[in-house]
Amino acid sequence: MRTERIVTRRLDRVFARLDREPERPAHIDVPRMSRHRVVLFTATLAFYLAIVWAVVISSWLVRLDWQVMFFRPYQQWPQIHAFLDYYVVLGQRGPTAVMVAAWLGWRSWRQHTLRPLLTLAISLLLLNITVGAAKLGMGRLGPHYATVIGSNEMGLGGDIFPSGHTANAVVTWGILAYLASSPRARRWLSALSAVTSLGVGLTTVYLGTHWLSDVLLGWAAGLLIMLALPWFEPLVTKAETTLFDLRDRWRARRGRPVPEPAVPVGPVVLTPRVTPADQPAPAREPVATTRTSRGLAHLAPAPHTSRSERPVTPAGSRRPPHADRVPRGTTQPARP
């Protein structure tokens, strides 16, 4: 019975914690398009256009693509082929979207907000539109289907430029860093997503499914989406408010109680729930400076006094009288 009570009490605490509204941490601010982010977006866009132009004119980058393809990394290091066949799944849109959506769905339920899921949906929508349009518009063939040695293989009906695996890895894993709860977690997740997307891109080159320039353009395409997300934050807020309004109307039609709106807009300042046991003790009144308590007198600062103004020690000794002691300055009689 005692064990059941303990388990029931702990479960009640867990569900009580999960039912608190809102649960979004107070120190999280909605990202904004700062000047630093605009500069990075402009530089990344210039890099994106430079890669496209270098491939279109069949510059040194296309020659490098052919050299890497003829090097055939999958034949140089065949011992890691099996591992990289599984590792490249981290860049496939279906499995990665399911894994990240499951985690962000739990966060949405935990924090009583739809912002994580809506941000993921908008980022994947932008990814499909921008990368898909670039793939179909440039129509580049992959290394396994190349026709003319040294050509850029553009406009031949392919769909590998830019690399969708690389761009998807940047966006899917980068969204975890974008929605991190603290600056430290954001830094660690940003580094982890960068390493993961870098590994996915190089894996596609190793397997021979993409040119090296495809990977470079895929990195730039994914980074452009991540840098542009703050522009869509007002849309996320509006969509979240609309969905919660629809939920409240549906509950009202079914006769269910409508909860109080708990969708925070912008930065939120929360006050923690204080129980009677956790209430702080009342603050003590400041002690007056005229207090003559002997225990605190030595702590109070006092001005420097001259020797003549200092209290004089009473005459006589404070030691108890002793038969063997004699005053100073007198000679002690010789002992027999």
NORGIQUI-V756019 format. One line per field, one symbol per residue. phi: phi as a letter, one per 30 degrees, with the letter a starting at -180 (. if undefined). A space follows every 10 residues. Layout:
# NORGIQUI-V756019
phi->???
This chain:
# NORGIQUI-V756019
phi->.ddddddddd dddddddddd bdcdedcccd dbdddddddd dddddddedd dddddddhde ddddeddddd dhedcdbddc dddddddddd cddddddddd dddddddddd chbcdedddd dddddddddd dddddddchd ddedcdcbdj ddhcicidbb bddddddddd ddddddddcd dbeddddddd dddddddddd dddddddidb dddddddddd ddddddddee dcdddddddd dddddddddd ddddiddcdd dbcdcidccc cddcdedcdd dddddddddd dcdddcdddd dbddcddddd dcdedjcddd dbddcbddjc dddddd
